Amino acid sequence: MNFLLKTSRLIDALNHRVGQAIIWLVLAAVLISAGNAIVRKAFNTSSNALLEIQWYLFSAVFLLGAGYAFLKNAHVRIDFVSNRLSPKMRNWIDIVGILVFLGPLCAILIKLSWPLFENAWTSGEMSQNAGGLIRWPVLLLIPAGMALLLAQAVSELIKRIAFLRGAIADPLGHGEEPTTEDELAREIEEHARHADEEIR
């Protein structure tokens, strides 16, 4: 189990670094988008390459950031239901979800998208738009992003099993730290209590 947990930490570190790096791609996309809009309005001209690089960057953030989102537990989860389950049940649900849905989905997408990248790489496929970009970099993002997500799924699976075996604390951490909603509810209750005391 120690070896598996060490592997999990290495995967976590990889996705953490990728996540921190792609934050800058958001800034780049915003600056390119704003610059393109200014040039179009001011000089009545535009560039297909600049338009395409915007969605290349968006694709990179979305696909390469999926593993980071899973690492940070920032993906969509029905907290209303999840918060009412025991830690063991939440972790069992995640294990089943990873094994039955997420893992196979990532493997299928990698298998289907790799030939698209290979064809674009070997043919030198270009955008059909005049002055557009080569296609292989954006097509490579699909298998790369799914590989990072699959690796993170393996890491999360290791952590869930380790928790169930009593080797680590709950990786989901529900109930250990108050959520933003819990903090807000507590503050509202305190204000209401102070208001009642002042009225009395």
N, C-alpha and C positions, 0 to 999 in steps of 0.2 A: 504493500500500500504506500510506503514511503516513496518508492520509485515513481509510482503513478501520480502521487501528489506533487513530486518534483517536476514531472512532465507537465502537469496541469499548470504549475506556476510559470514554466517556460512559455507555454501557449498564452497564458494571461499576459505575460510581459510583452510578447510579440504583438498581440492585438491592442494592448495599451499604447505601444509605440506607434502602431499604424493609426490608431484613433487620434493621438495627439498630432501626428503629421498631417492628417487630412483636414484638420481644423483650418489649416492655412489655405486649403483648396476652396473653402467657403469664401474666404476673403478675396482670393483671386477671382472667383466667379462673380462676386459682387462688383469688384473694380472693373473687370472686363465688360460686364453688362452695363454698368453706368457709363463707362467710356464709350462704348458702342452707341448707346442711346444719345449721348451728347454729340458725338460726331455725326450721327444720322440727322439730328435736329439742326445742328449748326451748319453743317456742310452738305446736307442732303446726299450723303453717301454712306455706304456700309460695306462690311466684309463678311462673306459667307464663312470664312475661316473663324472669325471672331464669334459669329453666331453659333457655329458648331462647337467651338471649344467650351462654350458655356454649358452645353448639355453633356459634353465629355466630362467636365469637372463635376457637374451634378451627379452623373453616373458613378464617378469615382467615389464621391462622398457617400452616396447611397449604398453601393455595393461593397466597397472596402470597409465601410463603417458598420456593417451588419454584425460582424463578430465583436466589435467594440461595444455595440449596443447590448448584445447578449451578455458580455462580460459585466457591464454596469447594471444589468437587469433593467434596462431602459426600454425594452420592447413592450408591446401591448400585452397587458395582463388584466384579467377581470378582478381587480382588487376587492371589490365588494364581496365576491365569492371567496377569493383566495384568503383574505384576512380571517374568514370564519372557519378555515380548515386548520387542522393540527399541522405542525411543522413536518411531521413524518408523511402525512397525506400529501402536502404540497410537493415534497420532494419526490414521492412516488409518481405523482402526476407528471412532474417534469421528466423523470426517467422514461416513462412510457412515451411522452411527447417527443423526446429526443430520439428514442429508438424506433418508434413507429412512423413518425412524421418528418421531423427535421433532418435526421441523418439520411434517410432515403431520398428526400427531396434534394438535398445538396448534392448527393452522388449523381442523381439523374441529371440535374442541371449542369454539373461539370461534364458529364459524358456527352450531353447534347450540344453544349456550347463550345467545347474544345475543337471539333471539326470546323465550326464557323470561323474561329480564330485562325486555324491552320490554313484554311482556304484563302482568307484575306491576306495572311502573311505571304504565302507562296505566290499569289497572283498580284500582290501589290495593289489590292482593291482601294480605289479612291471614292470619295464622295461624288455623287452625281451632280452636285451643285458646282457651278463655276467657282474656282478658287477654294474649293472645300478641302477637307483634311483626309489623310489616309485613315482607313477604317480599322486596321488590326489593333491599335492601342485600346480603343473603346471595346472591341470584342474580347480582348484579353481580360478586361475587367470582370466579365461574367464568371469565368472559371476561377479567377484569382479571388474574387469576393466570396464565392461559394466555398472555396477551399479554406479561407480564413474562418468563415462561419462554421464549417464542418469541424475544423480544428477546435474552435471554441466550444462546439457542442460536445466534443470528446472531453474537453477540460471540465465542462459543467457536469457531465455524466460522472466523471471521477469524483468531483466534489459532492454530488448528491449521494453516491454510494458510500463515500467516506463518512458523510454525516450520519447515514443510516447505521453504519458500523460503529459510530461513536468516536471516530478519529478526529473530527473537526466540528466546529460550531456550525449552526444552520447557515448555509451559503446564501439563502434567500433573505435571512435576517429580519423577517417579519416579526413585529412585536418587540424587537430588541431596542429599536430606536423609533421615536414617534415620527410619523409622517408629517408633512406640511399641513395636511388637513387636520390631523390630531392637534398640532400646535395651535392652529387657528381656532379650533373648537374650544381648546382649553382657555385661550385668551378671551374668547367671547363669554365663556362661563364666568371667568374672573371678573370681567367688566360688569356683567349682569349681577353678580354677587355684591360687588362694591356699590352699584347703583341701588340695590335693595337696602343695603346697610345705611346709605345716605338718606333714603326716604324715611326709614324708621327713626 
